């Protein structure tokens, strides 16, 4: 317990320091004192800061920092849910094709490739959610055998589905009659937090916090599910209902986040695994700590994306993949990567 409390304090301190760095650093650096003046002015505790500093900190960078925390945290708790669902730490939204399915659904809607009647009934976040839901449902059905989940089939089906959804997105990119929208589509495919405003934050915040809250309520059934489906059922857990609920919740959170940040991969693989090594498998501890650590990880990745190339900005999804793919391969090589 002391170890968990210490980890929580460390994560909180790092989040504060990293958020301060996120609003201070960039192509136009803002001194930390000026950042504090901006916040003090918003709280009525300080005089009005210099106009440019106020615009950069409050309107340009702080919404981006908040979105990074939401997306990183949301993808991490979805990763926890998916790993519990299949009782294997190799599962996560990107690997299982949820992110690619959400990006494909959003691409089809955004570029006008859906039937007009369907398009009028949808929005970009809803199309992303339905794309992610369709993708993970197919992957789960392929991997599910008569008596048990095949992890090998799950991973292969996830990779295949991610490739298929990526091909769909690429097809609509090349076939689109509106070249002006292609840059926004590349944002969906590669992942980016650029251009975030306060106006886009309510929906991802609501869905992400709702997902975290639901999973915390389900913490005890999730702990029981790690024992196996049959023992969980014998202990009174409605296993089939729980599995379906986890699939829908994972698609909802991932789809909404992809609609606003693009397909950012491997956060839900790296973070839960690292936190589990310190905090154990209890979901009451694992979920909030993974949420905080995931936000911290993506905030660092976004800072690196802004700093690595002078005068340019890398898609943050490129950096998470550079970290995540080697991590995935190392984890795959281990003989003891199962848990539960």
Secondary structure, DSSP 8 states (H G I E B T S, - for coil): -HHHHHHHHHHHHHHHHHHHHHHH-SSS---HHHHHHHHHHHTTSS----HHHHIIIIIIIHHHHHHHHHHHHHHHHHHHHHHHHHTBTT--TTTTTHHHHHHHHHHHHHTT-S-HHHHHH--HHHHHHHHHHHHHHHHHHHHB-SSSB-HHHHHHHHHHHHHHHHHHHHHHHHH-S-GGGHHHHHHHHH---TT--GGGHHHHHHHHHHHHHHHHHTHHHHHHHTT-HHHHHHTT--HHHHHHHHHHHHHHHHHHHHHHH----SHHHHHHHHHHHHH-S-HHHHHHHHHHHHHHHHHHHHHHHHHSSTT----HHHHHHHHHHHHHHHHHH-TT-B--
